[in-house]
Amino acid sequence: MSSAGFAYLDRRAFEIFRDTIAHLFSMGTRVLTACETLKSAAAEHEDLLGVEGAENVRRACEVVRRAVQTAAITAPPDLWLMRHILGVHQELGLGARLLAGEAIDPQDCRVRVDGEEVLLDAEQLAIDLDFLLARGIVEQYDETFRIAGHPRVAALLEQLNPIPGSHPIPAAMVWAKLFDAQKTLTPEEARALETLGASAPPRRVEVAQNHWIPTLDEVQLGYLLVPVVLGLRAARRTKELREGVALRPGDLSADNKEGARAALNILESAGWVTRVDDARWSVNALGARGFARGPGPFGIIQTYHPYMAQAREILLHGRSNVWVRRGENVGASQDANRKTFRLANDALDRFAADTGFAYDVFIEHAIGRGEATRQRFERSGEDTIRYFGADLEDAAIDAAVLEQQAGRLPKNMEFVRQADIGKPGRLLDALRAAGVSTQGAVMLVGNGFHEARDQTDASMVEIFKEYQDAGIVLLFTEENALSIDDLRATAWNTYHAGFKYVHEKSGQCLRPASPRPTPRLGAPLRAAWSECATRAGYVRMDAYATRTRTIYPYARPGRPNPSISVNHFFVPRALFETLGSGLT
Ligand SMILES: C[S@@+](CC[C@H](N)C(=O)[O-])C[C@H]1O[C@@H](n2cnc3c(N)ncnc32)[C@H](O)[C@@H]1O
């Protein structure tokens, strides 16, 4: 058991599970069934195993069950990305060059396009290759990358084709139209969905494997599944898809049964629904879990579809003109971050109760739909607190204004538009203009600091310094940056490989929560969040920071086992000194 009371596996047992037990998609259901069988057998044979032995089997099955359920959510978005990245690399001939044994140097990689030699964008190609390194497709040799030695990789690069031009990117919007009774597909859209449905691979039957690297079919399934699930979410259908719910094509679309069959075909191949007879499917346990928990993480990755749709252009000419539209992302982010905000708001309440700290200004930056404020408003009302919401993008503020009009955000909440979190002046000026003292104001930021683009360690320190000098109490969540070593060792136990990829692609800067040893593979990680904030003068309040689960499901004595995400809690030095130094 871990100190937090979670069951752990032995390291070697996890590695055997990770590498040799196929557990993605429909294979996951087989593993869940095997766990149930094992648990029943252990209970039956308690006389032979002893009470502790039987309990150990039960706990081990519990860890495996969690790992399978995690992979059902984390693998599809990684595979969705991989399908796009490898598809474009094939188009540019990189797959064939890797297969031929060539070393690809991202700093000097030339391809022929329309008879002309073009130098690929070094930064963008390096980001792609780092992702492929994290997923076991290539190996690093000094500054260059070569094909990984496993036969699955060769099969993948030999057989994977560029994405056909007839496939819509993003397909989720077209699926959403199919599932929405108020909307009608154009004939081209209807044909495109049928083509997608027909490209679903058969369910995997081969159980043997000795590596967790995905098969070609698994890559294709991730690519197909993510948009179907997000289409269902956009049409507000995922909530009803609980275990045992029966589905007929007409339930998904009354007008277009062929399109609905295409969706069911993909869901069946992915192992989320089970076919009952020719016209009926039923949501199974894996699917129920996927529909409930998948849309948040899937949506966060899929928001970056402009980078996928223009992946070829970006490699050829850099990413200068591509930008993510946030209107689509704020819902996914709210889904994914609700629990984290609850932990941060709990910590703020505990801090206030423990220290007597009182505040009358609550700011949410990088606001999305204002989930952190909604929770604070629910707890504290608006009689004693003035609320402010800031964001760089109008789409997010517009979404928050709608929430305010619907009564979910306080009436007194004021919005600061075009506020870059990396340029604190705009928010601080707006607060002062509103007659508010920034000293002792509380600012909560959910996954927003990494949005400040292209920051160095030094410039990040300067940003924190402006907030600290203004006296702002800072609570922020950030997903913990993981090294490529960690990503390979944990395989499908996080979706961070993809998360890191899309953030790097768009120039956002993930950091570890606290300093980490220099990794063996890939570039060193950036300076930690805690290091940047403390160098800026902030005092870290460890007792009020909270963490989500760790990435390794086994004990690692003396070695880091980072949490997926951390809620940081920082107090300006001057305030800390007035509150008393026994607090850290
Ligand atoms: C990952 S979402 C998080 C939204 C919200 N905090 C949540 O967790 O639901 C990131 C938010 O940051 C906003 N954003 C992007 N770049 C920003 C920047 N440089 N400064 C402030 N906000 C930014 C986006 O518009 C979006 O609302």
The ligand as an SDF file (V2000), in Angstrom:
LIG
                    3D

 27 29  0  0  0  0  0  0  0  0999 V2000
   -6.6660   25.0500  -20.5020 C   0  0  0  0  0  0  0  0  0  0  0  0
   -7.8400   26.3460  -20.5220 S   0  0  0  0  0  0  0  0  0  0  0  0
   -8.2450   26.4520  -18.8160 C   0  0  0  0  0  0  0  0  0  0  0  0
   -9.5480   27.1310  -18.5830 C   0  0  0  0  0  0  0  0  0  0  0  0
  -10.0280   27.1000  -17.1410 C   0  0  0  0  0  0  0  0  0  0  0  0
   -9.0740   27.6940  -16.2570 N   0  0  0  0  0  0  0  0  0  0  0  0
  -10.3540   25.6820  -16.7330 C   0  0  0  0  0  0  0  0  0  0  0  0
   -9.5150   25.0360  -16.1440 O   0  0  0  0  0  0  0  0  0  0  0  0
  -11.4400   25.2130  -17.0680 O   0  0  0  0  0  0  0  0  0  0  0  0
   -6.8360   27.6650  -20.7760 C   0  0  0  0  0  0  0  0  0  0  0  0
   -7.4680   29.0460  -20.7440 C   0  0  0  0  0  0  0  0  0  0  0  0
   -6.3990   29.9770  -20.8920 O   0  0  0  0  0  0  0  0  0  0  0  0
   -6.7840   30.9940  -21.7770 C   0  0  0  0  0  0  0  0  0  0  0  0
   -5.5370   31.5630  -22.3080 N   0  0  0  0  0  0  0  0  0  0  0  0
   -4.7910   31.1620  -23.3560 C   0  0  0  0  0  0  0  0  0  0  0  0
   -3.6660   31.8790  -23.4270 N   0  0  0  0  0  0  0  0  0  0  0  0
   -3.7000   32.7550  -22.3910 C   0  0  0  0  0  0  0  0  0  0  0  0
   -2.8320   33.7530  -21.9180 C   0  0  0  0  0  0  0  0  0  0  0  0
   -1.6500   33.9790  -22.5210 N   0  0  0  0  0  0  0  0  0  0  0  0
   -3.2040   34.4790  -20.8450 N   0  0  0  0  0  0  0  0  0  0  0  0
   -4.3760   34.2470  -20.2180 C   0  0  0  0  0  0  0  0  0  0  0  0
   -5.2410   33.3100  -20.6110 N   0  0  0  0  0  0  0  0  0  0  0  0
   -4.9000   32.5640  -21.6860 C   0  0  0  0  0  0  0  0  0  0  0  0
   -7.6660   30.3210  -22.7660 C   0  0  0  0  0  0  0  0  0  0  0  0
   -8.4830   31.2510  -23.4290 O   0  0  0  0  0  0  0  0  0  0  0  0
   -8.4480   29.3660  -21.8500 C   0  0  0  0  0  0  0  0  0  0  0  0
   -9.5620   30.0070  -21.3050 O   0  0  0  0  0  0  0  0  0  0  0  0
  1  2  1  0
  2  3  1  0
  2 10  1  0
  3  4  1  0
  4  5  1  0
  5  6  1  0
  5  7  1  0
  7  8  2  0
  7  9  1  0
 10 11  1  0
 11 12  1  0
 11 26  1  0
 12 13  1  0
 13 14  1  0
 13 24  1  0
 14 15  1  0
 14 23  1  0
 15 16  2  0
 16 17  1  0
 17 18  1  0
 17 23  2  0
 18 19  1  0
 18 20  2  0
 20 21  1  0
 21 22  2  0
 22 23  1  0
 24 25  1  0
 24 26  1  0
 26 27  1  0
M  CHG  2   2   1   9  -1
M  END
$$$$
